[in-house]
Amino acid sequence: MAPIIFHIDVNSAYLSWTAVEQLKNGAKVDLREIPAIIGGDQKSRHGVVLAKSPEAKKYGIRTGEPVANAFRKCPNLAMYPPDRKMYREKSRMLMEYLRTFTKEIEQVSVDECYMDFTSIADRYHSPVDGALEIKDGIKERFGFTVNIGISTNKLLAKMASDFQKPDRIHTLFPEEIQMKMWPLPIGELYMAGRSSVETLKKLEINTIGDLAQADPRLIMLHLKSHGKMLWEFANGRGADVIQAEPEEAKGIGNSTTLREDAETEQEVYAVFEELARSVGGRLKKAWKKAGMVSMEIKYHDFRTVSHQMQLEKPSNDTKRLQETAYSLFLEVWSGEPVRLLGIRTSKLSDESEPEQISIFDLKPPEEPDEKHKRLKKAMDELNARFGDGAVVKASRMKKDVNTLKKGGNTLKKESVRGNDADEGKKL
């Protein structure tokens, strides 16, 4: 039996949860039915739109834009600050309810998760019937709505849940990809960030279908491993394993929540420099090198995206970690304000562990300059005249066990072999 995976996503979670809480406390107006946003004033940390109502969307208000812009578009806009403690509680209640259906739940953010429906599918006439029971049960119990995407893997389920909203169920099975997914703009493909989309459009790849039918070698030439992943996503290939319990972390990493949202590549590059210095220092202190580097982004609205790549050689070099994380960032960044950035390393190996090198790592010996050529010629002539070893490099001289103290420093007496007349003299 093919796996059946659900992606369950709360519609405008912060605004919906705020609206539900207000109604519970006696409010007469439902924020979801008027132009409303969750955000903050310009002096606070939350000076951007975190969530918007369907009515606010009609005014062209976008998640992530400055609050001041939103009020210019709609002066009568209602705005409320975020309440993260309440959001966490709503999220906990939702996940507890979903686990009454099956324990195979993988929560990926405060307002979304994957569910492996396979083991309980035989209880329902169809997966859509099961999704309908879950969706309506959430609305009846908690007062907010969700979208549920259904497919055979997580990627397609995620894509399906992003179709028309709110309070909808959509399927995107492999046989529906060409009809439902391929006509979509390339920017709607999961993990297709702004930088990748710009590159693909230059290749005249404008839809997901264009990418799916393109030569993967061409895509990899321009986008490397991330391009291969996007090409596979466009063809509906994704993981179907639900990680119900988080895997034990085996690596070294660091992340930081920014005092102000980063909005430019320059700001992000500077943050990665500090993070790489911290992570690289901890790796060196532990005498470790990393074979895998991953980068994490948390957006202003708390959506989280991560991306990773394997290094050609294990490394703990700060610059290498920074450049790798920054490159990964550019591949997936949507262009929206960033709240948190992180670097994590894994596949650790001992710093002293030998590395396999390729022929490209081998460098031919450098040709000596004229000064060293003349010096070597003189040494050869002296050794030929007075015997082999009469003149040697300082680094090859034998050290005497006796030492002298001078000015608080210890100086070692070294013997030098010269001609017969100077044999045994000390310098």
C-alpha positions in Angstrom: 0.0 0.0 0.0 1.4 3.4 -0.9 1.9 5.8 2.0 -0.7 8.4 2.7 0.7 11.6 4.2 -1.3 14.6 5.4 0.1 18.1 5.8 -2.0 20.1 8.3 -1.6 23.9 8.3 -3.5 26.4 10.4 -5.0 29.2 8.4 -3.4 32.6 9.4 -2.5 31.0 12.7 -1.6 34.1 14.7 -4.6 36.1 13.6 -7.0 33.1 13.9 -5.8 32.2 17.4 -6.0 35.9 18.5 -9.6 36.1 17.1 -10.6 32.9 18.8 -9.2 34.1 22.2 -11.0 37.5 21.9 -14.3 35.9 21.0 -13.9 33.6 24.0 -13.4 36.7 26.2 -16.6 38.4 24.9 -15.4 40.3 21.8 -18.3 41.3 19.5 -16.1 41.4 16.3 -14.3 38.5 14.7 -10.9 39.7 13.4 -11.1 37.3 10.6 -14.1 39.1 9.2 -12.6 42.7 9.1 -9.3 44.2 7.8 -7.0 43.2 10.6 -3.3 42.2 11.2 -1.1 40.9 13.9 2.0 43.0 14.1 3.5 45.8 16.2 4.5 49.5 16.2 7.6 50.7 14.4 9.6 51.1 17.6 9.1 47.5 18.7 10.8 44.3 17.5 7.6 43.4 15.6 7.4 46.3 13.1 6.1 44.0 10.3 2.9 42.3 9.5 3.0 38.7 11.0 -0.5 37.7 9.9 -3.4 39.2 8.0 -7.1 38.6 7.6 -8.7 37.7 4.3 -10.3 41.2 4.3 -6.8 42.8 4.8 -5.5 40.8 1.9 -8.0 42.5 -0.4 -6.2 45.8 0.3 -3.0 44.3 -1.0 -1.5 43.9 2.5 1.3 41.3 2.5 2.8 39.2 5.3 6.3 40.6 6.1 5.7 44.2 5.0 6.2 47.1 7.4 3.1 47.9 9.5 3.3 51.6 8.3 2.8 50.4 4.7 -0.2 48.3 5.7 -1.8 51.4 7.4 -1.2 53.5 4.3 -3.1 50.9 2.3 -5.9 50.6 4.8 -6.2 53.4 7.4 -9.0 51.7 9.3 -6.9 48.5 9.8 -7.2 46.8 13.2 -3.9 45.7 14.6 -3.0 43.6 17.6 0.4 42.5 19.0 1.5 38.9 19.0 0.9 36.7 22.1 3.4 33.9 21.8 2.6 32.3 25.1 -1.0 31.9 23.9 0.1 30.7 20.5 2.3 27.9 22.1 -0.7 26.8 24.1 -3.0 26.7 21.0 -0.3 24.7 19.2 0.0 22.2 22.1 -3.8 21.7 22.2 -3.9 21.1 18.4 -1.1 18.5 18.4 -2.6 16.7 21.4 -5.9 16.4 19.5 -4.2 15.2 16.3 -2.4 12.5 18.3 -5.8 11.0 19.3 -5.9 9.9 15.6 -2.3 8.6 15.4 1.0 9.1 17.2 2.7 9.4 13.8 2.9 13.2 13.9 5.9 15.3 12.8 5.5 18.9 14.0 7.6 21.3 11.8 6.5 24.6 13.2 4.1 26.1 15.7 1.2 25.9 13.3 1.9 23.0 10.9 2.7 19.3 11.0 2.8 16.1 8.9 0.7 13.1 9.7 1.3 9.6 8.5 -2.3 8.5 7.8 -1.3 5.1 6.3 -1.9 2.9 9.4 -5.4 4.3 10.0 -6.6 4.7 6.4 -8.7 1.5 6.6 -11.0 3.2 9.1 -12.3 5.6 6.5 -13.9 5.2 3.1 -11.2 7.5 1.7 -8.3 9.7 2.9 -10.4 12.7 2.1 -13.1 11.4 4.5 -10.5 11.1 7.2 -9.1 14.6 6.5 -12.7 16.0 6.6 -13.2 14.5 10.1 -10.0 16.0 11.3 -10.6 19.4 9.8 -14.1 19.7 11.0 -13.2 18.4 14.4 -10.5 21.1 14.8 -13.0 23.8 13.8 -15.7 22.5 16.2 -13.4 22.0 19.1 -11.1 25.0 18.8 -12.8 27.6 16.6 -10.1 28.0 14.0 -9.6 26.4 10.6 -6.9 24.4 8.9 -6.0 23.4 5.4 -5.1 19.7 4.8 -3.0 18.5 1.9 -3.0 14.8 1.0 -0.5 12.8 -1.0 2.0 10.0 -0.9 4.9 12.0 0.3 5.6 15.1 2.4 6.5 17.4 -0.4 3.3 16.9 -2.4 1.2 17.0 0.7 2.8 20.4 1.6 2.3 21.7 -1.9 -1.4 20.6 -1.8 -2.1 22.3 1.5 -1.0 25.6 0.0 -3.6 25.5 -2.7 -6.8 27.5 -2.2 -7.5 28.6 1.4 -9.0 28.7 4.0 -10.7 25.7 5.5 -10.0 23.4 2.5 -8.8 19.9 1.7 -6.7 19.2 -1.4 -5.1 16.2 -2.9 -2.0 16.1 -5.0 -1.3 12.5 -5.8 1.5 11.6 -8.4 -1.1 11.2 -11.2 -2.3 14.7 -10.5 1.1 16.5 -10.6 0.9 17.5 -14.3 -2.6 19.0 -14.0 -2.4 20.6 -10.5 1.2 21.5 -9.9 3.1 21.9 -13.2 1.1 25.0 -14.3 2.1 26.9 -11.1 4.7 29.7 -11.2 8.2 28.4 -10.3 8.2 30.6 -7.2 5.5 28.5 -5.7 7.7 25.4 -5.6 8.7 24.4 -2.1 12.3 25.6 -1.3 12.5 27.7 -4.4 14.0 30.9 -2.9 14.3 34.2 -4.6 17.9 33.7 -5.8 17.0 30.3 -7.3 13.9 31.6 -9.0 15.9 34.5 -10.6 18.4 32.0 -11.9 15.7 29.7 -13.3 13.9 32.5 -15.0 17.1 33.5 -16.8 17.0 30.0 -18.1 13.4 30.6 -19.3 12.1 28.3 -16.7 8.9 30.1 -15.5 6.6 27.3 -14.2 7.1 24.2 -12.1 6.4 22.1 -15.3 9.2 23.9 -17.1 11.6 22.9 -14.4 10.3 19.3 -14.3 10.9 18.8 -18.0 14.3 20.6 -18.1 17.6 18.7 -18.3 18.7 18.2 -14.7 22.3 18.5 -15.7 21.6 22.1 -16.9 19.9 22.9 -13.6 22.8 21.5 -11.6 25.3 23.4 -13.7 23.7 26.7 -12.4 22.3 25.7 -9.0 24.5 22.7 -8.0 23.0 20.3 -5.5 20.1 22.6 -4.7 19.1 22.6 -8.3 19.0 18.8 -8.4 16.7 18.9 -5.3 14.4 21.5 -6.9 14.2 19.4 -10.1 13.3 16.4 -8.1 10.6 18.4 -6.2 9.2 19.6 -9.5 8.8 15.9 -10.5 7.0 15.2 -7.2 9.9 13.3 -5.5 10.0 13.7 -1.8 10.4 11.9 1.5 7.6 9.8 2.9 9.0 9.1 6.3 7.4 10.9 9.3 9.8 11.6 12.1 7.5 11.4 15.0 10.3 12.0 17.5 13.1 14.5 17.0 16.4 12.8 16.2 19.2 13.2 18.8 21.4 16.0 17.7 25.0 15.0 17.1 26.9 18.1 16.1 27.9 21.6 17.0 26.0 24.7 16.1 24.8 28.1 17.1 21.9 30.4 16.2 20.9 33.9 17.1 17.7 35.9 17.2 18.4 39.3 15.7 17.6 42.5 17.4 16.1 43.8 14.2 15.0 41.7 11.2 17.7 41.3 8.6 16.5 42.4 5.2 19.6 42.5 3.1 22.3 40.0 2.0 25.0 42.2 3.6 23.3 42.0 7.0 23.0 38.3 6.7 26.6 37.8 5.6 27.8 39.7 8.7 25.6 37.5 11.0 27.0 34.3 9.5 30.5 35.6 10.1 29.9 35.8 13.8 28.1 32.5 13.9 30.9 30.8 12.0 33.5 32.2 14.3 31.6 30.7 17.3 31.0 27.3 15.7 34.5 27.0 14.2 36.0 27.9 17.6 33.9 25.2 19.3 34.9 22.6 16.7 38.6 23.4 17.2 38.3 23.3 21.0 36.7 19.9 20.6 39.5 18.8 18.1 36.7 18.1 15.5 36.1 18.8 11.9 32.6 18.9 10.3 31.6 17.0 7.2 28.2 18.5 6.9 27.0 22.2 7.3 23.4 23.2 7.6 21.9 26.7 7.7 18.6 27.7 9.4 16.4 30.7 8.7 13.4 31.7 10.8 11.3 34.4 9.1 9.5 37.3 10.8 6.4 35.2 10.9 8.3 32.3 12.6 8.3 30.0 9.5 11.5 28.0 9.6 13.5 26.8 6.6 16.8 24.8 6.8 19.2 23.7 4.0 22.4 21.6 4.2 25.2 20.4 2.1 28.1 17.9 2.6 31.6 19.4 2.4 34.1 18.0 0.0 36.5 17.7 2.9 35.8 17.9 6.6 36.6 21.4 8.0 36.6 23.6 11.0 37.8 26.7 9.1 35.7 29.7 10.1 35.7 31.2 6.6 34.7 27.9 5.0 31.7 27.6 7.4 30.6 31.2 6.8 30.8 30.9 3.0 29.0 27.6 3.0 26.2 28.8 5.2 25.8 32.0 3.2 25.7 30.1 -0.1 22.9 27.8 1.3 21.0 30.9 2.5 21.0 32.5 -0.9 19.7 29.2 -2.5 16.5 29.2 -0.4 15.9 32.8 0.9 12.5 34.1 -0.1 13.6 37.7 0.2 11.4 38.3 3.3 12.7 39.8 6.6 14.7 37.3 8.6 14.3 37.0 12.4 16.8 34.2 13.3 19.8 32.7 11.6 21.8 29.6 12.5 24.7 27.4 11.5 24.9 23.8 12.5 27.6 21.2 11.8 27.3 17.4 11.8 29.2 14.3 10.6 32.0 15.2 12.9 35.4 13.6 12.7 38.6 13.9 14.8 40.8 16.7 13.7 43.8 14.3 13.6 41.9 11.8 11.4 43.8 11.3 8.1 42.0 12.7 5.0 41.8 11.1 1.6 43.2 13.4 -1.0 42.8 13.5 -4.7 45.3 14.2 -7.4 44.0 17.7 -7.6 45.1 18.3 -4.0 48.7 17.5 -4.9 50.9 20.5 -5.8 54.1 20.2 -7.7 57.2 21.5 -5.9 57.7 25.2 -6.4 60.6 26.3 -8.6 63.3 28.0 -6.3 64.0 31.7 -7.1 67.4 32.9 -8.2 68.6 33.7 -4.7 68.0 30.2 -3.5 69.5 28.7 -6.6 72.8 30.6 -6.0 72.7 29.6 -2.3 72.2 25.9 -3.2 75.0 26.1 -5.8 77.4 27.5 -3.2 76.5 24.9 -0.6 77.0 22.1 -3.1 80.5 23.5 -4.0 81.5 23.8 -0.3 80.3 20.3 0.5 82.1 18.9 -2.6 85.3 20.7 -1.4 85.2 20.0 2.4 83.1 16.9 2.5 79.3 16.1 2.6 77.7 17.8 5.6 80.3 20.6 5.9 77.5 23.2 5.3 73.9 22.4 6.3 70.7 24.3 6.8 70.1 25.7 10.3 67.0 23.5 10.6 69.2 20.4 10.3 71.8 21.4 12.9 72.1 19.2 16.0 71.2 20.9 19.3 73.4 20.8 22.4 71.7 19.7 25.6 73.4 22.6 27.4 71.4 25.9 27.7 72.2 29.5 28.6 70.1 31.9 30.5 70.0 35.4 29.0 67.6 38.2 29.9 65.2 35.7 31.4 65.0 33.7 28.2 66.5 30.2 27.6 68.9 30.1 24.7 70.1 26.7 23.4 73.7 26.3 22.4 74.0 24.8 18.9 77.1 23.3 17.4 78.0 24.0 13.8 80.2 21.9 11.6 82.6 23.8 9.5 86.1 23.1 8.0 88.8 21.2 10.0 90.2 24.4 11.5 86.8 25.5 12.9 85.7 22.0 14.0 84.1 22.1 17.4 83.7 25.9 17.7 80.5 27.1 19.4 78.4 30.0 18.2 
